[in-house]
Amino acid sequence: MSLITGTQWRNAVTVQPSPICPHRPSCPTPDARDREAARTVANHPEQGWSLLCNGIVVFEDTGELLPDGRVIAPHRPTTAA
C-alpha cells in the first residue's frame, strides 16, 4: 500500500468551480467580496456544510473552504445590530 502526500490528497478532493456558471446573473467568483451569495448546489445540513456554485464549501459555523484550499475562519458577528 502506498501513502499519498498532502498535496496529492488536496488535489484529489478539491472541487474546482465550473468555468461557466449556468445561473443568470452569474454567481460571484471565489475571490469576490460577495462570494457567499453564490447559489447552493449541494446542501448537507446534517453534516453542517454546503457547496456553492463557485466551488466554495461553507460551514454552519460560518467558516469557508475555498477551491484553492485556503481556509476562511468563522466570521460570525460579534455585536448585536
N, C-alpha and C positions, 0 to 999 in steps of 0.2 A: 504494500500500500504506500503510495507516495503522498506527501503532505503538500498542500498548496500554500503559497505565500499570501500575506495580507493583501498585496496588490492584486494577485490573481482572484482572490475572494471578492474584493471590491469590484473588480471588472465583471465578475460573473453575476453579481447581484444588483449592480447599478442599473436603474431604469433610465433609459435615455428618452427624453421627450420627442414626440413626433416633430419633424422639421416643419410640418404644416399643420396647424391647429384646424380641426374641422369646424370649430364654432365661429359664429359671426355675431358680434365682433370677436376677433381672435383673443384668446386668453393671454394674460400678461406672461412675459418670459420669466425664467427663474431669477434673473438679475434685476427685474423691475421692482420698484418700491411697493407696488400693489400686487406682488406675486401670489399672495394668498387669495386673491379674487378669482383665480383660475377655477374652472369647473371641476367638480369631483368626478373621477372616473371609476374609482373603487373605494367603497366605504366599509370599514371593519370596526364598528363601534365596540364590539365585544373584545377586540384586541387593542382598542384605543388609538387607531390610526386610520388615515385616509390618503389615497393617492390622487393628486391633482393632475389635470391635463398637461401641465408644463413639466411633469416629472418630479415634482416635489412631494415628499411624504410629510404630512402634517400630523402631529400627535395631539391627543386631547389635552396635554399639559401646555400646549401652545409652542412646543419645540418643533423644529423642522429639520429634515434631512434633504439637502439639495442634490440635484442629479450628479454634480461633480464630486459628491462625497463630503462636502462641507456640512457642518452641524451648526444650526442656529439654536441657541439656548432658549428655554421657555421665556416668554416675554409677556407675562400677564400684567395688567395694570396694577400699580401698587397703591393708587389712591382712588377714592370714590369720586365719581363725576358729579 
